Amino acid sequence: MIVELQEEKLKERRLISTTIDISGKLRIVNGFRLKLIRLRIKLTLLKVIVKCYRNPVDWIRALRYLIQLRRRFLGNNKVRKMAHINGKYHIGIYTPGWKSKIYEQFIASQLNDFKQITNLKVNRFNNIFFAITKKCALQCEHCFEWDNLNKKEVLETSELHAIVQKIQDKGVSQIHLSGGEPLIKMDALVEILKGADKSSEFWVVTSGFKLNDTNAKRLKEAGLTGAIISLDHFIPELHNKFRHFNDAYYWVEEAVKNANNNNLITALSLCATKDFISEDNLMSYMTLAKELKVSFVQLLEPKAVGHYSNKDIILNNEQIDLLENFFRKMNFNKEYSTYPIIVYHGYYQRRQGCFSGGKKGIYIDTDGDMNACPFCHKKTGNVLDSNFEQNLEILKNEGCKSYNMY
């Protein structure tokens, strides 16, 4: 029955792909206009470099450093598209949108790794993931916080504020608020956003549950940049089964629609399991993403943590190769220049190493404890502890278990 349903949905998606109108809230920039934007971004990079360093020799070396950094991530592939939303241009979920002070501060922080900047403050972190609640209405197969789900809350709203402030005092480009399901604590979420400094972008990582139009509007007005909405299958019944919640797919569609209507950036996040990975399934997923008018699709590889602990879920080399080839095809082939942009952590990490683990980011769990990332659960002190700096250094020195060869 499931096979027949999947074949029927595949046919529907192929038909949709020939008729979709991508006008409206989603604006993918490509072609000649993209070339002009890339040129203007290069000028911004030069402006930031000159601001950071006084020696013209450092200007040349810094620009070369940024070019080499890009090549380590993408090789010689050229970016074929960007998302244009709210007057800013975005190449991914985890890079702030260009034309903004946050983007320039982000670039300055990367340059600080090339040569220390002494004449202005740079961000300590690129991205922070912060789980603000243990509560969730779903029972997802891959939940990395499974062991803590729906237990008694540890952090009060005042402590959530204090953690965000402490991280922002260190300097951070983006803070991604998760859970549990963060929208269950809607009032606290809005308070956090309103009370935060505007030097960081804020995203919410959600199943879509309760992201109705009213809540989307409140979040946008409070300062939210975008929503990363989990969708693990393009077939509603299979997504609902994966999430153990009959309305899970409905809430994804509602969340995307309401976020788009309120000018929030939208991304779908897929946990690409062994059973899911195939060229047809991935193409059908991207066709749906295009239909829903999201700007990004995030590919996650399953990790043996939380509900997946001690389970045979790790992808083999053939499956990883398929994902990497699909990532390159969708992002760098002109034929797919009107589709959403794919963000694939595994692809970057295998080439560059992990930037989390205290280097450029950490995961703060629902107890306020620091972890290397959402999938590396080893508590290394609490953010609110007086020895925060020492614990952060320990975390950084231990590195990433999966990508410590770098």
DRENKOLPA-771738 format. One record per residue (C-alpha): x, y, z; residue number from 1; residue in one letter. Coordinates in Angstrom, 1 decimal. Example, Ala and Ser with C-alpha at 12.3 -4.5 7.8 and 13.67 -1.06 7.14 Angstrom:
<atoms>
(atom (12.3; -4.5; 7.8); 1; A) (atom (13.7; -1.1; 7.1); 2; S) 
</atoms>
This chain:
<atoms>
(atom (0.0; 0.0; 0.0); 1; M) (atom (2.8; 2.4; 0.9); 2; I) (atom (4.7; 1.6; -2.3); 3; V) (atom (1.6; 2.3; -4.4); 4; E) (atom (1.0; 5.6; -2.5); 5; L) (atom (4.5; 6.6; -3.1); 6; Q) (atom (4.4; 5.9; -6.8); 7; E) (atom (1.1; 7.9; -7.1); 8; E) (atom (2.7; 10.9; -5.3); 9; K) (atom (5.8; 10.8; -7.5); 10; L) (atom (3.6; 11.1; -10.6); 11; K) (atom (1.8; 14.0; -9.0); 12; E) (atom (5.1; 15.8; -8.2); 13; R) (atom (6.4; 15.3; -11.7); 14; R) (atom (3.3; 16.9; -13.1); 15; L) (atom (3.5; 19.8; -10.6); 16; I) (atom (7.1; 20.5; -11.6); 17; S) (atom (6.1; 21.5; -15.1); 18; T) (atom (3.3; 23.9; -14.0); 19; T) (atom (4.5; 25.7; -10.8); 20; I) (atom (4.5; 29.4; -10.7); 21; D) (atom (7.3; 30.5; -8.3); 22; I) (atom (6.3; 34.2; -8.3); 23; S) (atom (5.1; 35.7; -5.0); 24; G) (atom (6.9; 35.5; -1.7); 25; K) (atom (9.8; 33.4; -3.0); 26; L) (atom (12.3; 35.3; -5.1); 27; R) (atom (15.2; 33.2; -6.4); 28; I) (atom (17.8; 35.5; -8.1); 29; V) (atom (19.9; 34.0; -10.9); 30; N) (atom (21.4; 34.8; -14.3); 31; G) (atom (22.7; 38.3; -15.0); 32; F) (atom (21.2; 39.9; -11.9); 33; R) (atom (23.0; 37.4; -9.8); 34; L) (atom (26.3; 38.4; -11.4); 35; K) (atom (25.7; 42.0; -10.4); 36; L) (atom (24.8; 41.1; -6.9); 37; I) (atom (28.0; 39.0; -6.6); 38; R) (atom (30.0; 41.9; -7.8); 39; L) (atom (28.4; 44.2; -5.1); 40; R) (atom (29.1; 41.6; -2.4); 41; I) (atom (32.8; 41.5; -3.4); 42; K) (atom (32.8; 45.3; -3.0); 43; L) (atom (31.3; 44.8; 0.5); 44; T) (atom (34.0; 42.3; 1.3); 45; L) (atom (36.7; 44.8; 0.3); 46; L) (atom (35.1; 47.5; 2.4); 47; K) (atom (35.1; 45.2; 5.5); 48; V) (atom (38.7; 44.2; 4.8); 49; I) (atom (39.9; 47.8; 4.6); 50; V) (atom (37.9; 48.5; 7.8); 51; K) (atom (39.6; 45.6; 9.6); 52; C) (atom (43.2; 46.1; 8.5); 53; Y) (atom (45.4; 49.2; 7.8); 54; R) (atom (48.1; 47.5; 5.8); 55; N) (atom (47.4; 47.2; 2.0); 56; P) (atom (49.3; 43.9; 1.9); 57; V) (atom (46.8; 42.5; 4.4); 58; D) (atom (44.0; 43.6; 2.2); 59; W) (atom (45.2; 41.4; -0.6); 60; I) (atom (46.0; 38.5; 1.7); 61; R) (atom (42.6; 38.7; 3.4); 62; A) (atom (40.8; 38.7; 0.1); 63; L) (atom (42.7; 35.6; -0.9); 64; R) (atom (41.9; 34.0; 2.4); 65; Y) (atom (38.1; 34.5; 1.9); 66; L) (atom (38.4; 33.1; -1.7); 67; I) (atom (40.3; 30.0; -0.4); 68; Q) (atom (37.7; 29.6; 2.4); 69; L) (atom (34.9; 29.5; -0.1); 70; R) (atom (36.7; 27.0; -2.3); 71; R) (atom (37.2; 24.7; 0.6); 72; R) (atom (33.5; 24.6; 1.1); 73; F) (atom (32.3; 24.6; -2.6); 74; L) (atom (35.4; 23.7; -4.7); 75; G) (atom (35.3; 25.4; -8.1); 76; N) (atom (31.5; 25.4; -8.2); 77; N) (atom (29.8; 28.7; -8.9); 78; K) (atom (26.8; 29.8; -6.9); 79; V) (atom (23.9; 29.8; -9.4); 80; R) (atom (21.2; 31.4; -7.2); 81; K) (atom (20.4; 33.4; -4.1); 82; M) (atom (17.2; 34.1; -2.3); 83; A) (atom (16.0; 37.7; -2.1); 84; H) (atom (13.8; 38.4; 0.9); 85; I) (atom (13.0; 41.6; 2.8); 86; N) (atom (15.6; 43.5; 0.8); 87; G) (atom (18.5; 41.1; 1.7); 88; K) (atom (20.2; 38.4; -0.4); 89; Y) (atom (20.8; 35.0; 1.1); 90; H) (atom (23.1; 32.2; 0.0); 91; I) (atom (22.2; 29.9; 2.9); 92; G) (atom (20.5; 29.5; 6.2); 93; I) (atom (23.6; 29.9; 8.3); 94; Y) (atom (25.1; 33.0; 6.7); 95; T) (atom (23.4; 36.3; 7.5); 96; P) (atom (21.7; 38.1; 4.6); 97; G) (atom (23.8; 40.6; 2.6); 98; W) (atom (23.1; 44.0; 2.8); 99; K) (atom (23.2; 44.2; 6.5); 100; S) (atom (25.5; 45.2; 9.4); 101; K) (atom (25.1; 41.6; 10.7); 102; I) (atom (26.6; 40.3; 7.4); 103; Y) (atom (29.5; 42.6; 7.6); 104; E) (atom (30.2; 41.6; 11.2); 105; Q) (atom (30.0; 38.0; 10.2); 106; F) (atom (32.7; 38.6; 7.5); 107; I) (atom (34.9; 40.4; 10.0); 108; A) (atom (34.6; 37.4; 12.3); 109; S) (atom (35.8; 35.1; 9.6); 110; Q) (atom (38.7; 37.5; 8.8); 111; L) (atom (39.7; 37.3; 12.5); 112; N) (atom (40.7; 33.7; 11.9); 113; D) (atom (43.1; 34.9; 9.2); 114; F) (atom (44.7; 37.6; 11.3); 115; K) (atom (43.5; 39.0; 14.6); 116; Q) (atom (41.5; 42.2; 14.3); 117; I) (atom (42.5; 44.7; 17.0); 118; T) (atom (40.6; 47.8; 16.1); 119; N) (atom (37.0; 46.6; 16.4); 120; L) (atom (35.0; 43.9; 18.2); 121; K) (atom (34.4; 40.7; 16.3); 122; V) (atom (31.8; 38.0; 17.1); 123; N) (atom (32.9; 34.9; 19.1); 124; R) (atom (30.2; 32.7; 17.4); 125; F) (atom (28.7; 32.3; 14.0); 126; N) (atom (25.7; 30.2; 15.1); 127; N) (atom (24.2; 29.2; 18.5); 128; I) (atom (21.5; 26.6; 18.8); 129; F) (atom (19.5; 27.1; 21.9); 130; F) (atom (16.7; 24.7; 23.0); 131; A) (atom (14.3; 26.8; 25.1); 132; I) (atom (11.8; 24.1; 26.1); 133; T) (atom (11.4; 20.3; 26.7); 134; K) (atom (7.8; 20.4; 25.7); 135; K) (atom (6.6; 18.9; 22.4); 136; C) (atom (3.3; 17.4; 21.1); 137; A) (atom (5.1; 15.1; 18.6); 138; L) (atom (7.0; 11.9; 19.0); 139; Q) (atom (9.5; 12.1; 16.1); 140; C) (atom (11.5; 9.0; 15.1); 141; E) (atom (14.8; 10.9; 15.0); 142; H) (atom (14.3; 13.3; 18.0); 143; C) (atom (17.8; 14.1; 19.5); 144; F) (atom (16.2; 15.4; 22.7); 145; E) (atom (14.1; 12.2; 23.2); 146; W) (atom (15.4; 11.5; 26.7); 147; D) (atom (14.4; 15.0; 27.9); 148; N) (atom (11.1; 15.3; 26.1); 149; L) (atom (8.2; 16.6; 28.1); 150; N) (atom (10.0; 16.5; 31.4); 151; K) (atom (9.8; 19.3; 33.9); 152; K) (atom (11.3; 22.6; 32.7); 153; E) (atom (14.5; 23.7; 34.3); 154; V) (atom (15.0; 27.2; 32.9); 155; L) (atom (12.7; 30.1; 33.7); 156; E) (atom (12.0; 32.8; 31.1); 157; T) (atom (14.3; 35.2; 33.0); 158; S) (atom (17.1; 32.6; 32.6); 159; E) (atom (16.4; 32.2; 28.9); 160; L) (atom (16.8; 35.9; 28.6); 161; H) (atom (20.1; 35.8; 30.6); 162; A) (atom (21.5; 33.1; 28.4); 163; I) (atom (20.7; 35.0; 25.2); 164; V) (atom (22.2; 38.1; 26.6); 165; Q) (atom (25.4; 36.4; 27.7); 166; K) (atom (25.9; 34.8; 24.2); 167; I) (atom (25.2; 38.2; 22.5); 168; Q) (atom (27.7; 39.9; 24.8); 169; D) (atom (30.3; 37.5; 23.3); 170; K) (atom (29.1; 38.3; 19.8); 171; G) (atom (27.0; 36.0; 17.7); 172; V) (atom (25.7; 36.3; 14.1); 173; S) (atom (22.7; 34.0; 14.4); 174; Q) (atom (20.8; 32.3; 17.3); 175; I) (atom (18.5; 29.3; 16.3); 176; H) (atom (15.8; 28.7; 18.9); 177; L) (atom (14.6; 25.1; 19.2); 178; S) (atom (13.2; 22.6; 21.7); 179; G) (atom (11.2; 20.4; 22.0); 180; G) (atom (8.8; 22.5; 20.1); 181; E) (atom (9.6; 26.2; 20.8); 182; P) (atom (6.2; 27.4; 19.6); 183; L) (atom (4.6; 25.7; 22.6); 184; I) (atom (6.3; 28.5; 24.6); 185; K) (atom (5.1; 31.2; 22.3); 186; M) (atom (4.9; 34.0; 24.9); 187; D) (atom (8.4; 33.3; 26.2); 188; A) (atom (9.7; 33.1; 22.6); 189; L) (atom (8.3; 36.5; 21.8); 190; V) (atom (9.7; 38.0; 25.0); 191; E) (atom (13.2; 36.6; 24.1); 192; I) (atom (13.0; 38.1; 20.7); 193; L) (atom (11.8; 41.5; 21.9); 194; K) (atom (14.4; 41.6; 24.7); 195; G) (atom (17.4; 40.6; 22.5); 196; A) (atom (19.9; 42.9; 20.9); 197; D) (atom (19.5; 43.5; 17.2); 198; K) (atom (23.1; 42.5; 16.5); 199; S) (atom (22.0; 38.9; 15.7); 200; S) (atom (19.6; 37.2; 13.4); 201; E) (atom (17.1; 34.9; 15.1); 202; F) (atom (15.6; 31.8; 13.6); 203; W) (atom (13.1; 29.3; 15.0); 204; V) (atom (13.6; 25.5; 14.4); 205; V) (atom (10.1; 24.0; 14.5); 206; T) (atom (7.8; 21.2; 13.4); 207; S) (atom (5.4; 23.9; 12.3); 208; G) (atom (3.1; 23.1; 15.2); 209; F) (atom (0.9; 26.1; 15.9); 210; K) (atom (2.6; 28.4; 13.5); 211; L) (atom (-0.6; 30.0; 12.5); 212; N) (atom (-0.9; 33.4; 10.9); 213; D) (atom (-1.3; 35.2; 14.3); 214; T) (atom (1.8; 33.6; 15.7); 215; N) (atom (3.8; 34.2; 12.5); 216; A) (atom (2.9; 37.9; 12.7); 217; K) (atom (3.8; 38.1; 16.4); 218; R) (atom (7.2; 36.5; 15.7); 219; L) (atom (8.0; 38.7; 12.8); 220; K) (atom (7.1; 41.9; 14.7); 221; E) (atom (9.2; 40.7; 17.6); 222; A) (atom (12.3; 40.3; 15.4); 223; G) (atom (12.4; 36.8; 14.0); 224; L) (atom (14.3; 36.4; 10.7); 225; T) (atom (13.1; 33.0; 9.6); 226; G) (atom (11.7; 29.5; 10.3); 227; A) (atom (13.3; 26.1; 9.7); 228; I) (atom (10.4; 23.7; 9.4); 229; I) (atom (10.9; 20.0; 9.6); 230; S) (atom (9.4; 17.9; 6.8); 231; L) (atom (10.6; 14.3; 6.5); 232; D) (atom (8.5; 13.1; 3.5); 233; H) (atom (6.7; 14.6; 0.7); 234; F) (atom (3.8; 12.1; 1.2); 235; I) (atom (1.6; 13.4; 4.1); 236; P) (atom (0.8; 10.0; 5.5); 237; E) (atom (4.5; 9.0; 5.7); 238; L) (atom (5.6; 12.3; 7.3); 239; H) (atom (2.7; 11.9; 9.9); 240; N) (atom (3.9; 8.4; 10.6); 241; K) (atom (7.5; 9.5; 11.1); 242; F) (atom (6.4; 12.2; 13.5); 243; R) (atom (3.7; 10.1; 15.2); 244; H) (atom (1.2; 12.9; 14.9); 245; F) (atom (-1.7; 12.9; 12.5); 246; N) (atom (-1.7; 16.6; 11.8); 247; D) (atom (2.1; 16.9; 11.4); 248; A) (atom (2.0; 17.5; 7.6); 249; Y) (atom (-0.9; 19.9; 7.8); 250; Y) (atom (1.0; 22.0; 10.3); 251; W) (atom (4.1; 22.1; 7.9); 252; V) (atom (2.0; 23.4; 5.1); 253; E) (atom (0.3; 25.9; 7.4); 254; E) (atom (3.6; 27.0; 8.9); 255; A) (atom (5.2; 27.6; 5.5); 256; V) (atom (2.2; 29.5; 4.2); 257; K) (atom (1.9; 31.7; 7.3); 258; N) (atom (5.6; 32.4; 7.6); 259; A) (atom (5.8; 33.4; 3.9); 260; N) (atom (2.8; 35.6; 4.2); 261; N) (atom (4.5; 37.5; 7.1); 262; N) (atom (7.8; 37.9; 5.3); 263; N) (atom (9.7; 35.4; 7.3); 264; L) (atom (12.4; 33.4; 5.5); 265; I) (atom (11.3; 29.7; 5.2); 266; T) (atom (13.3; 26.6; 5.0); 267; A) (atom (12.4; 22.9; 5.0); 268; L) (atom (14.6; 20.5; 7.0); 269; S) (atom (14.8; 16.8; 5.9); 270; L) (atom (16.3; 14.0; 7.9); 271; C) (atom (17.4; 11.9; 4.9); 272; A) (atom (17.0; 8.3; 6.2); 273; T) (atom (18.2; 5.1; 4.5); 274; K) (atom (14.7; 4.3; 3.5); 275; D) (atom (14.1; 7.7; 2.0); 276; F) (atom (17.3; 8.3; 0.0); 277; I) (atom (16.7; 7.9; -3.8); 278; S) (atom (17.0; 10.3; -6.7); 279; E) (atom (13.2; 10.2; -7.3); 280; D) (atom (12.4; 10.9; -3.7); 281; N) (atom (14.8; 13.8; -3.4); 282; L) (atom (13.5; 15.3; -6.6); 283; M) (atom (9.9; 15.0; -5.5); 284; S) (atom (10.8; 16.6; -2.2); 285; Y) (atom (12.5; 19.5; -4.0); 286; M) (atom (9.5; 19.9; -6.3); 287; T) (atom (7.2; 20.1; -3.3); 288; L) (atom (9.6; 22.7; -1.7); 289; A) (atom (9.4; 24.8; -4.8); 290; K) (atom (5.6; 24.5; -4.8); 291; E) (atom (5.5; 25.6; -1.2); 292; L) (atom (7.8; 28.6; -2.1); 293; K) (atom (10.4; 27.9; 0.5); 294; V) (atom (13.8; 29.5; 0.0); 295; S) (atom (16.0; 26.7; 1.4); 296; F) (atom (16.0; 23.0; 2.0); 297; V) (atom (18.3; 21.6; 4.7); 298; Q) (atom (19.6; 18.1; 4.4); 299; L) (atom (20.5; 16.3; 7.6); 300; L) (atom (22.1; 12.9; 8.0); 301; E) (atom (20.6; 10.8; 10.7); 302; P) (atom (22.7; 10.5; 13.9); 303; K) (atom (22.7; 7.8; 16.5); 304; A) (atom (21.6; 10.0; 19.4); 305; V) (atom (18.3; 10.5; 21.3); 306; G) (atom (15.6; 8.3; 19.8); 307; H) (atom (18.0; 6.9; 17.2); 308; Y) (atom (20.6; 5.9; 19.9); 309; S) (atom (22.0; 2.4; 19.2); 310; N) (atom (20.0; 2.0; 16.0); 311; K) (atom (21.3; 1.1; 12.5); 312; D) (atom (20.7; 4.5; 10.9); 313; I) (atom (24.1; 5.7; 9.8); 314; I) (atom (24.3; 6.3; 6.0); 315; L) (atom (26.7; 4.2; 3.9); 316; N) (atom (29.1; 5.7; 1.3); 317; N) (atom (26.8; 5.0; -1.6); 318; E) (atom (23.9; 6.9; 0.1); 319; Q) (atom (26.3; 9.8; 1.0); 320; I) (atom (27.5; 10.0; -2.6); 321; D) (atom (24.0; 10.2; -3.8); 322; L) (atom (23.2; 13.0; -1.5); 323; L) (atom (26.3; 14.9; -2.4); 324; E) (atom (25.7; 14.5; -6.1); 325; N) (atom (22.1; 15.7; -5.7); 326; F) (atom (23.3; 18.7; -3.7); 327; F) (atom (25.7; 19.7; -6.4); 328; R) (atom (23.2; 19.2; -9.2); 329; K) (atom (20.5; 21.3; -7.5); 330; M) (atom (22.7; 24.1; -6.4); 331; N) (atom (25.2; 24.4; -9.3); 332; F) (atom (23.4; 23.3; -12.4); 333; N) (atom (21.6; 26.0; -14.4); 334; K) (atom (18.7; 23.6; -15.1); 335; E) (atom (17.7; 23.9; -11.4); 336; Y) (atom (18.4; 27.6; -10.9); 337; S) (atom (14.8; 28.3; -9.9); 338; T) (atom (14.6; 25.7; -7.2); 339; Y) (atom (15.2; 26.4; -3.5); 340; P) (atom (18.8; 26.4; -2.3); 341; I) (atom (20.1; 23.2; -0.6); 342; I) (atom (22.1; 23.5; 2.6); 343; V) (atom (23.9; 20.2; 3.4); 344; Y) (atom (26.1; 20.2; 6.5); 345; H) (atom (27.7; 16.8; 5.9); 346; G) (atom (29.0; 18.1; 2.5); 347; Y) (atom (30.7; 21.1; 4.1); 348; Y) (atom (32.0; 19.2; 7.2); 349; Q) (atom (33.7; 16.5; 5.2); 350; R) (atom (35.7; 19.2; 3.4); 351; R) (atom (36.1; 21.8; 6.0); 352; Q) (atom (35.6; 20.2; 9.3); 353; G) (atom (33.0; 21.1; 11.9); 354; C) (atom (32.7; 24.7; 12.9); 355; F) (atom (30.6; 23.9; 16.0); 356; S) (atom (32.1; 22.3; 19.1); 357; G) (atom (33.0; 25.6; 20.6); 358; G) (atom (34.9; 26.8; 17.6); 359; K) (atom (32.3; 28.9; 15.9); 360; K) (atom (29.2; 27.5; 17.6); 361; G) (atom (27.7; 25.5; 20.4); 362; I) (atom (24.4; 23.8; 21.3); 363; Y) (atom (22.8; 25.0; 24.5); 364; I) (atom (20.3; 22.3; 25.8); 365; D) (atom (17.1; 22.7; 27.8); 366; T) (atom (19.1; 22.7; 31.0); 367; D) (atom (21.3; 25.6; 29.8); 368; G) (atom (24.3; 23.2; 29.4); 369; D) (atom (26.8; 23.5; 26.6); 370; M) (atom (27.2; 20.7; 24.1); 371; N) (atom (29.3; 20.5; 20.9); 372; A) (atom (26.2; 20.5; 18.7); 373; C) (atom (22.6; 19.2; 18.8); 374; P) (atom (23.9; 15.7; 17.9); 375; F) (atom (26.9; 15.6; 20.2); 376; C) (atom (25.5; 15.2; 23.7); 377; H) (atom (28.3; 15.8; 26.2); 378; K) (atom (27.6; 18.5; 28.7); 379; K) (atom (30.5; 20.8; 29.3); 380; T) (atom (29.3; 23.2; 32.0); 381; G) (atom (26.4; 25.6; 32.1); 382; N) (atom (26.3; 28.8; 30.1); 383; V) (atom (25.3; 30.7; 33.3); 384; L) (atom (28.2; 29.3; 35.3); 385; D) (atom (31.0; 31.7; 36.4); 386; S) (atom (33.5; 29.4; 34.7); 387; N) (atom (31.8; 29.7; 31.3); 388; F) (atom (35.0; 30.8; 29.5); 389; E) (atom (37.0; 27.8; 30.9); 390; Q) (atom (34.3; 25.3; 29.9); 391; N) (atom (34.0; 26.8; 26.4); 392; L) (atom (37.7; 26.4; 26.0); 393; E) (atom (37.5; 22.7; 27.1); 394; I) (atom (34.7; 22.2; 24.6); 395; L) (atom (36.7; 23.8; 21.8); 396; K) (atom (39.9; 21.7; 22.5); 397; N) (atom (37.9; 18.4; 22.6); 398; E) (atom (36.7; 19.1; 19.0); 399; G) (atom (34.2; 17.2; 17.0); 400; C) (atom (34.0; 13.4; 17.3); 401; K) (atom (32.8; 12.9; 13.7); 402; S) (atom (35.1; 15.3; 11.9); 403; Y) (atom (38.1; 15.6; 14.2); 404; N) (atom (40.5; 14.7; 11.3); 405; M) (atom (40.4; 18.4; 10.6); 406; Y) 
</atoms>
